Amino acid sequence: MWSGNFEAANQECETWLRESPESKYALWLRPQPLLLMGDLKSAEKMLRETLAQYPEEPLFISLEGILHAQRGEVERALHCARRACESPRSFGHTHHTLYQVACIYSIMGQNSQALAWMERAVSTGFRCGPFFRVDPCLDNLRQLPEFQSYVAEIEKDCSDIRILHV
């Protein structure tokens, strides 16, 4: 998914969920390739089922916000963004929720808000420069010089990290 091969990611997520149907991580990742490919009907079905099990989980709530944003349902998308940010606990890392909130604002064309939430996501650990270049949710940001500089800076910082093989 992070490389932009959403169809392959979709197949991998289906396999993972079949093998581990109770995995919250599989449930969280499963609708993402569908959202990124624009299959909103299938993504909505999965999110509806998952939110019935985990109605207060910010990772799922913020994904629902992305779905609403993609449909142009601004108030519903913003409601999901607020709910996700108000939740004090998650099974996953907060930076994923923050990134998904950034995506909601980006899809709606609220670029300054999207950039602010991206900075929060990045500063708390979501430094995925290559994904920022291919995520369709960020299409509205991609033409902005400040976004391009920001992503280039993240990629440079990450390329400077040395990995020691032991």
Sequence and secondary structure as in RCSB ss.txt:
>XXXX:A:sequence
MWSGNFEAANQECETWLRESPESKYALWLRPQPLLLMGDLKSAEKMLRETLAQYPEEPLFISLEGILHAQRGEVE
RALHCARRACESPRSFGHTHHTLYQVACIYSIMGQNSQALAWMERAVSTGFRCGPFFRVDPCLDNLRQLPEFQSY
VAEIEKDCSDIRILHV
>XXXX:A:secstr
 TTS HHHHHHHHHHHHHH TT HHHHHHTHHHHHHHT HHHHHHHHHHHHHH TT HHHHHHHHHHHHHTT HH
HHHHHHHHHHH    SS HHHHHHHHHHHHHHTT HHHHHHHHHHHHHTT   HHHHHH GGGHHHHT HHHHHH
HHHHHHHHHT      
